[in-house]
Amino acid sequence: MFVVEDRGGAVALMVASLLFLGTWPALLTLLERRGRLPQHTYLDYSVTNLLAAAVIAIIFGQFGETRPGMPSFFTQLTQDNWPSVLFAMAGGIALSIGNLISQYAWAFVGLSVTNIICSSLAVVLGTTMNYFLDGRINRAEILFPGVACFLVAIFLSSAVHSSNAKDEEDKLSMSRGIELSSDVADQGVKLLPNQEELENGEEDDFDTGTAEFIVQVEKRRSIKVFGSSRWLGLGMVLLAGVCFSLFSPAINLATNDQWRTLRDDVPHLTVYTAFFYFSVSCFAVGIGLNARLLYRPVAGVPPSTIGAYAGDWNGRHWALLAGLLCGFGNGFQFMGGQAAGYAAADAVQVILSLGSYQLSNALPLVSTFWGVILFGEYRRSSRRTYLLLGCMLSMFIVAVVLLMASAAHRKTG
């Protein structure tokens, strides 16, 4: 059994995790913007996400030297450890619901704001819970100032989204010579272009960030966002963030049994067994909810059928890849968390978007990188939006640094 016992190994796993977890949301967003139904994409994603968990459990949890009190994966499947199993499965349910909500929130709010708000909220709630569950092994004098910075980042993210939505309204109004009525403006609703223009518009590639580009994206995408309140998307993001905040403490309880729900002669779940059960429940919820959404869709998505899903191969390879990246990313997160302390491991969920950057430039987040470079988020926005975006990213980076600096070793034995 592979066990991470040093900080260097934990950091290596966290780096791999943040790269994987920073990429899969962009793949799902790309498919949605190309018109693939989110139900089809999430069903594909769920299959390979479970496959990744099974591979991690069998390779890392089964083979190798077995240690006292740490049975192999197959051995634990037959033990009387159901209280811990239920904690792990509860975490999977929370994560699956959070991911499902996020898939729609990315369309309404964008990758950058969605990921930062969800991650920040997950840290504010999840880190606090893990701090007490782990016997306060992380340095509070560093940890909680970092948590406070995440709170500030949440409010700045909301301001960025509101400012950018206003910029888009202005672009559309100026392009068509139409002014929003006072009622619509007060309600924070985006200008809805003429539906006939959306359906019959030309397929030309317009300059990113222009009104024509915005309309072109709306015409192609599967989740329709025009005409919706800007607060709807933020509400979805906050709900997803609450779900994300629960899954790491659930895995913590499943593997460390701080509430002493197991008999004394039953060993704690290893991270591999816990993550496998976690992923099984995540798979079951994802498949069940999206099978229903095929026939009862939301957010303006057209209905579908099981047969239509089975025959939809357009972009399926990207959805399957997204599931693998998310599965291995989450698995590496919890493997690293066993060594560094789960409160610090929550940083992976937060810095899941920290990625490639040049030392000479300000550190960008991968979600913002994908959002700006691949999807044109914030292109041609106002100075106010850019200023808020810079403040949001700066505060987020400070928070991540503080959270990582608070890491301490878990006591064993």
Secondary structure, DSSP 8 states (H G I E B T S, - for coil): -----SHHHHHHHHHHHHHHHTTHHHHHHHHHHTT--HHHHHHHHHHHHHHHHHHHHHHHHHSS--BTTB--HHHHTTSS-HHHHHHHHHHHHHHHHHHHHHHHHHHHH-HHHHHHHHHHHHIIIIIHHHHHHTTS-S-HHHHHHHHHHHHHHHHHHHHHHHHHHHHHHHHHHHHHT----HHHHHHTB-----HHHHHH-------TTSHHHHHHHHHH-SS--TTSBHHHHHHHHHHHHHHHHHHHHHHHHHHH-TT--S-TTS----HHHHHHHHHHHHHHHHHHHHHHHHHS--TT-----HHHHHT--TTHHHHHHHHHHHHHHHHHHHHHHHHH-HHHHHHHHHGGGB----TTS---BHHHHIIIIIT-TTTT--HHHHHHHHHHHHHHHHHHHHHHHT-------
